């Protein structure tokens, strides 16, 4: 019967110090660098003026009342509906109440100053 020789793998005891620690440090520094690169390259969010934000939040409020009516009691839903419908019809939440009933401007018709 032939015996298979046992193979032993001899590992350098300094492997931990010369390979694993530097790789760990490089990976941590790469993650920190990527984080700060993403922070510096990100643009700041555009600030909305108060009337535009009010219009946007009123529309979201109306949508959430409509979608979640089953959670509200009947009286609560009717009270909110009776408040929101006339306000939306009168244009109370619009950022520009003068333009009530007019469609939004066509962006392709506006002239960009840097084009000919």
VENQUI-V292692 format. One line per field, one symbol per residue. phi: phi as a letter, one per 40 degrees, with the letter a starting at -180 (. if undefined). burial: b if it has 16 or more other C-alpha atoms within 10 Angstrom, else e. Layout:
phi = ???
burial = ???
//
This chain:
phi = .ccccccbbcbcccdcccbccccccccccccccccccccccccccccccdcccccccccccccccccbccccccccccccccccccccccgccccbcccdgcccccccccccccbc
burial = eeeeeeeeeeeeeeeeeeeeeeeeeeeeeeeeeeeeeeeeeeeeeeeeeeeeebbeebbeebeebeeebeeeeeeebeebbeebeeeeeebbbbbeeeeeeeeeeeeeeeeeeeee
//
